Amino acid sequence: KTNTLSSYTSSGQYFRVGLNYNLLQDTPNKNIAFWGFRYARSFSQDHLVSKVSYDSGGPIKTQNVFIDSKQNNVKARWFEAVVGVKVKVWGLLYAGGTLRYKFGLRIDQSDSHVPYDMLGWGLNDQEETFGFNLYLSLRIPFPYDTLPSNPKE
């Protein structure tokens, strides 16, 4: 019999940078359908605390292990292929969604244990994963150049 009392926390930041290609050109409502590619980086800290007791079945426990592992500088990178849409709902309000195929995860500087939850990636139990998000946005139209091209006009 094994009894385990554990806690795991992680915190940090991540970013994604990349390009999209709009498959719909010059629609009257400024709707878009796109595909793209992203490069992502994550910088995080995590803390694992665990107490594991191994019971041989008798009145005496054979082993009692306590783990307290903290990592302060875990870095990760991965790539994403994305597809998405954004459509006009009403007025300046738009709704959209993005589907991400995440692959190529590499974790650096994890000294004592492999992080369980990578910020931006998700649970670290697969080499490839999918992500999906929905969003509402407000399109703020900026006026084009209204100054005359000839200053004397």
Order of alpha helices (4+ residues) and beta strands (2+ residues): beta-beta-beta-beta-beta-beta-beta
